[in-house]
Amino acid sequence: MRKKKSKPDNSKGRLLLAMPRGFCAGVRRALEIVDNVLQEKPPVLYVFHEIVHNRFVVEKLRGQGVIFVESVEKVPPGATLILSAHGVAPEIEQQASQKGLNIVDATCPLVKKIHRKACQLLESNHLIILIGHRGHPEITGTLGQTGGQAYIVQSPEEVAALPALRQGQTAAYLTQTTLSQEDVSEVVAALKHKYPSIEGDGDICYATTNRQEAVRKLAPLCKLVLVIGSPNSSNSQRLREVARRCGVQAILIDGPEDINPTMLPESGNIGITAGASAPECLVVDVVQLLQLSGWSQVEEMLGDKPVQPDFEQE
């Protein structure tokens, strides 16, 4: 009996999808809040800052009548104002309240937790250090919780310029939730050298850690890693950096429209992940485009460490 000839595999390689990827619980919660308010059909809905850092999501909401503002002055009295998932400084809430706005808070619960920590540290006279990116809405909001009485550091080199402790004072640090463990560990090591008794246990959220861990497992098996996320998304930028630290080419894209055939390898596996503010529909569109380009096999890969919940409801 003649054996059937198996069909040759003409695939250029596999598409390895990082798991977990995409929306975190905080982003999903924020978007559900916006959707619920939109269903109530207010005349106009305003959001302070982009609700999440993703171009596709923001443009979709703009199409539904949402107006994004960077100043309370831009919002007419009596209107509804949603506070973004990144959180805001107390003075923003005060300005909105004084103007008679209907305030809806979509701040991520983990960011709220950091705000409470910042207030407690301020009350106990700690020297407060924020590890994060200057100008990022989350860091700006946390700095506001301290009344501006905190120091921001972005690198180990900046630690040297921090002040000495006053008599009886203790230093403490808080971190932006969307950083990578590698970046934070270097800064924390420098802080511990300068302030041996410094307090702090890190505040990178599980969603960020889980997604980075999945990329660390996936990247060494790939010729290229595509990170779906917008340039202003901190956690998406960190995913790209994590892949590059694994020695793999990694490119940040907003969606399939950013894929140029010249950026793709001739063959070999392509890894795909998505930042915490990137919707799964963009992953589907990217996969379909790459399948048409010759990468027919699709496989999900779970990170080595157990996936922990993004946050616990309090």
C-alpha positions as CSV (number, residue, x, y, z in Angstrom):
1,M,0.0,0.0,0.0
2,R,1.4,3.3,-1.1
3,K,1.8,5.9,1.6
4,K,0.1,9.2,1.1
5,K,2.5,12.0,0.5
6,S,2.2,14.6,3.2
7,K,1.6,18.2,2.0
8,P,4.8,20.2,2.2
9,D,4.8,22.9,4.8
10,N,5.2,26.2,2.9
11,S,4.9,28.4,6.0
12,K,7.7,30.8,6.5
13,G,7.5,30.2,10.2
14,R,5.2,30.4,13.2
15,L,3.4,33.4,14.7
16,L,4.0,33.1,18.4
17,L,1.4,35.1,20.4
18,A,2.5,36.2,23.9
19,M,0.0,35.3,26.6
20,P,-1.0,37.4,28.4
21,R,-1.2,40.4,26.1
22,G,-3.4,43.4,25.5
23,F,-5.9,45.0,27.8
24,C,-5.2,44.9,31.5
25,A,-8.0,45.0,34.1
26,G,-7.4,48.7,34.8
27,V,-7.8,49.7,31.1
28,R,-10.8,47.4,30.7
29,R,-12.4,49.0,33.7
30,A,-11.7,52.6,32.5
31,L,-13.2,51.8,29.1
32,E,-16.3,50.2,30.6
33,I,-16.8,53.4,32.7
34,V,-16.6,55.5,29.5
35,D,-19.0,53.2,27.7
36,N,-21.5,53.3,30.6
37,V,-21.5,57.1,30.7
38,L,-21.9,57.2,26.9
39,Q,-25.0,55.0,27.2
40,E,-26.5,57.7,29.5
41,K,-26.1,60.0,26.5
42,P,-24.7,63.2,28.0
43,P,-24.8,66.2,25.6
44,V,-21.0,66.0,25.4
45,L,-18.5,63.8,27.3
46,Y,-15.1,65.1,28.3
47,V,-12.1,63.0,29.4
48,F,-9.1,64.5,31.2
49,H,-6.0,63.2,29.3
50,E,-6.4,60.3,26.9
51,I,-8.4,57.7,28.8
52,V,-5.7,55.2,27.9
53,H,-2.6,55.6,25.7
54,N,-3.7,54.0,22.5
55,R,-4.4,55.8,19.2
56,F,-7.0,53.3,17.9
57,V,-9.0,53.4,21.2
58,V,-8.8,57.2,21.4
59,E,-9.8,57.8,17.8
60,K,-12.7,55.4,18.2
61,L,-14.0,57.3,21.2
62,R,-13.6,60.6,19.5
63,G,-15.8,59.2,16.8
64,Q,-18.4,58.6,19.5
65,G,-18.3,62.2,20.6
66,V,-15.7,62.0,23.4
67,I,-13.6,65.2,23.8
68,F,-10.1,64.8,25.4
69,V,-8.8,67.8,27.3
70,E,-5.6,68.7,29.1
71,S,-7.1,71.5,31.1
72,V,-10.3,71.8,33.2
73,E,-10.7,75.3,31.7
74,K,-11.7,73.6,28.4
75,V,-14.7,71.9,30.0
76,P,-18.0,73.9,30.2
77,P,-19.7,74.2,33.6
78,G,-22.0,71.4,34.4
79,A,-20.5,69.0,31.9
80,T,-19.4,65.4,32.7
81,L,-15.6,64.9,33.1
82,I,-14.0,61.5,33.3
83,L,-10.6,61.2,34.9
84,S,-8.3,58.9,32.9
85,A,-6.9,55.6,34.1
86,H,-3.5,57.2,34.8
87,G,-4.9,59.3,37.7
88,V,-4.7,63.1,38.3
89,A,-3.3,65.5,40.9
90,P,-5.7,66.6,43.6
91,E,-5.9,70.2,42.2
92,I,-7.4,68.9,39.0
93,E,-10.3,67.3,41.0
94,Q,-10.6,70.5,43.0
95,Q,-10.8,72.6,39.9
96,A,-13.4,70.3,38.4
97,S,-15.5,70.4,41.6
98,Q,-15.3,74.2,41.9
99,K,-16.6,74.4,38.3
100,G,-19.6,72.2,39.1
101,L,-18.5,69.4,36.8
102,N,-19.9,65.9,37.1
103,I,-16.7,64.0,37.9
104,V,-16.4,60.3,37.1
105,D,-13.1,58.7,38.3
106,A,-11.7,56.0,36.0
107,T,-8.3,55.9,37.7
108,C,-6.8,52.4,37.9
109,P,-7.2,51.0,41.4
110,L,-3.4,50.2,41.5
111,V,-2.7,53.9,40.8
112,K,-5.1,54.9,43.5
113,K,-3.2,52.6,45.9
114,I,0.0,54.4,45.0
115,H,-1.7,57.8,45.6
116,R,-2.7,56.7,49.1
117,K,0.9,55.6,49.8
118,A,2.2,58.9,48.6
119,C,-0.1,60.8,51.0
120,Q,0.8,58.6,53.9
121,L,4.6,59.1,53.2
122,L,4.0,62.8,53.0
123,E,2.2,62.8,56.4
124,S,5.1,60.9,58.0
125,N,7.7,63.3,56.8
126,H,9.5,60.9,54.5
127,L,11.8,62.0,51.7
128,I,9.7,60.7,48.8
129,I,11.3,59.6,45.5
130,L,9.2,58.7,42.4
131,I,10.9,56.3,39.9
132,G,9.4,57.1,36.5
133,H,9.2,59.3,33.5
134,R,8.8,63.0,33.9
135,G,5.7,64.3,32.3
136,H,4.0,61.0,32.2
137,P,0.4,61.5,33.4
138,E,0.7,58.8,36.1
139,I,3.9,60.3,37.6
140,T,2.4,63.8,37.3
141,G,-0.7,62.7,39.3
142,T,1.3,61.0,42.0
143,L,3.6,64.0,42.3
144,G,0.5,66.1,42.8
145,Q,-0.6,63.9,45.7
146,T,2.6,65.0,47.5
147,G,1.9,68.7,46.7
148,G,5.0,68.6,44.5
149,Q,7.2,67.6,47.5
150,A,8.7,64.5,45.9
151,Y,11.7,63.9,43.6
152,I,11.5,62.2,40.3
153,V,14.4,60.0,39.1
154,Q,14.6,58.2,35.7
155,S,18.0,56.6,35.9
156,P,20.7,55.6,38.4
157,E,22.8,58.6,37.4
158,E,20.1,61.0,38.7
159,V,20.2,59.5,42.2
160,A,23.4,61.3,43.0
161,A,21.7,64.7,42.8
162,L,19.1,63.8,45.4
163,P,19.3,65.7,48.8
164,A,20.7,64.3,52.0
165,L,18.2,63.2,54.7
166,R,17.3,65.6,57.4
167,Q,17.9,64.5,61.0
168,G,15.5,61.6,61.8
169,Q,14.1,61.5,58.2
170,T,13.7,58.3,56.2
171,A,13.6,58.0,52.4
172,A,11.0,56.0,50.6
173,Y,10.4,55.3,46.9
174,L,7.4,54.6,44.7
175,T,7.4,53.5,41.1
176,Q,5.4,54.2,38.0
177,T,3.3,51.0,37.4
178,T,4.3,50.6,33.7
179,L,8.1,50.3,34.0
180,S,10.3,47.2,33.5
181,Q,11.9,45.3,36.4
182,E,15.3,45.9,34.8
183,D,15.0,49.6,34.8
184,V,13.6,49.8,38.3
185,S,16.2,47.4,39.8
186,E,19.1,49.6,38.7
187,V,17.6,52.7,40.1
188,V,16.6,51.0,43.4
189,A,20.2,49.7,43.8
190,A,21.5,53.2,43.4
191,L,18.9,54.5,45.9
192,K,19.8,51.8,48.5
193,H,23.5,52.7,48.1
194,K,22.7,56.4,48.9
195,Y,20.0,55.7,51.5
196,P,20.7,52.3,53.1
197,S,17.5,52.4,55.1
198,I,15.2,53.4,52.3
199,E,11.7,52.0,52.3
200,G,9.7,50.7,49.3
201,D,8.8,47.4,47.6
202,G,8.1,48.5,44.1
203,D,4.7,49.3,42.5
204,I,5.0,47.8,39.0
205,C,1.6,46.2,38.4
206,Y,1.1,42.5,37.7
207,A,-0.3,43.3,34.2
208,T,3.0,44.9,33.3
209,T,5.1,42.1,34.9
210,N,3.0,39.3,33.4
211,R,3.2,40.7,29.9
212,Q,7.0,41.3,30.1
213,E,7.5,37.8,31.4
214,A,5.6,36.4,28.4
215,V,7.9,38.3,26.0
216,R,11.0,37.1,27.7
217,K,9.9,33.5,27.0
218,L,8.8,34.2,23.5
219,A,11.5,36.5,22.1
220,P,14.5,34.0,22.0
221,L,12.4,31.8,19.7
222,C,11.8,34.6,17.2
223,K,13.5,36.5,14.4
224,L,11.3,39.5,15.0
225,V,8.9,40.6,17.8
226,L,6.1,43.0,16.9
227,V,4.7,45.0,19.9
228,I,1.2,46.4,19.2
229,G,0.9,49.7,21.0
230,S,1.1,53.5,20.6
231,P,4.4,55.4,21.0
232,N,3.0,57.3,24.1
233,S,2.3,54.0,25.8
234,S,4.9,53.4,28.5
235,N,4.2,49.7,29.0
236,S,4.3,49.1,25.3
237,Q,7.7,50.8,25.0
238,R,8.9,48.6,27.9
239,L,7.7,45.4,26.1
240,R,9.8,46.4,23.1
241,E,12.8,47.0,25.3
242,V,12.4,43.6,27.0
243,A,12.4,41.9,23.6
244,R,15.5,43.8,22.5
245,R,17.3,42.9,25.7
246,C,16.8,39.3,24.6
247,G,18.8,40.1,21.5
248,V,15.9,40.1,19.1
249,Q,14.8,42.8,16.7
250,A,11.6,44.4,18.1
251,I,9.3,47.0,16.5
252,L,6.5,49.0,18.0
253,I,3.5,49.3,15.7
254,D,0.0,50.9,16.2
255,G,-1.6,48.2,14.0
256,P,-1.3,46.3,10.7
257,E,-1.1,49.6,8.7
258,D,2.4,50.1,10.2
259,I,3.8,46.8,8.8
260,N,6.1,47.2,5.9
261,P,7.1,44.0,4.0
262,T,10.7,45.1,4.2
263,M,10.7,44.9,8.0
264,L,9.7,41.2,8.0
265,P,12.3,38.4,7.9
266,E,12.5,36.1,4.9
267,S,11.6,33.2,7.3
268,G,11.6,32.3,10.9
269,N,9.2,32.9,13.8
270,I,7.6,36.2,14.5
271,G,6.5,37.0,18.0
272,I,3.4,39.2,18.6
273,T,2.4,40.9,21.8
274,A,0.2,43.9,22.7
275,G,0.5,46.7,25.3
276,A,-2.0,46.9,28.2
277,S,-4.0,49.5,26.3
278,A,-4.1,47.8,22.9
279,P,-7.3,46.0,22.0
280,E,-7.3,42.3,20.8
281,C,-8.9,43.3,17.5
282,L,-5.6,44.8,16.5
283,V,-3.8,41.5,17.3
284,V,-6.3,39.7,15.1
285,D,-5.7,42.1,12.2
286,V,-1.9,41.8,12.5
287,V,-2.1,38.0,12.5
288,Q,-4.4,38.0,9.4
289,L,-2.0,40.2,7.5
290,L,1.0,38.1,8.4
291,Q,-0.8,34.9,7.5
292,L,-1.4,36.4,4.0
293,S,2.3,37.1,3.9
294,G,3.2,33.5,4.5
295,W,3.2,32.9,8.3
296,S,0.4,30.4,8.4
297,Q,0.9,28.7,11.8
298,V,-0.3,30.5,14.9
299,E,0.6,29.5,18.5
300,E,0.0,31.1,21.9
301,M,2.8,31.0,24.4
302,L,2.3,31.5,28.1
303,G,5.0,33.0,30.2
304,D,7.0,30.7,32.6
305,K,5.7,32.3,35.8
306,P,2.1,31.9,37.0
307,V,-0.2,34.7,35.7
308,Q,-1.3,36.8,38.7
309,P,-4.4,39.0,38.6
310,D,-3.8,42.6,37.4
311,F,-5.2,44.0,40.6
312,E,-7.5,43.0,43.5
313,Q,-10.7,45.0,44.0
314,E,-10.6,46.8,47.3
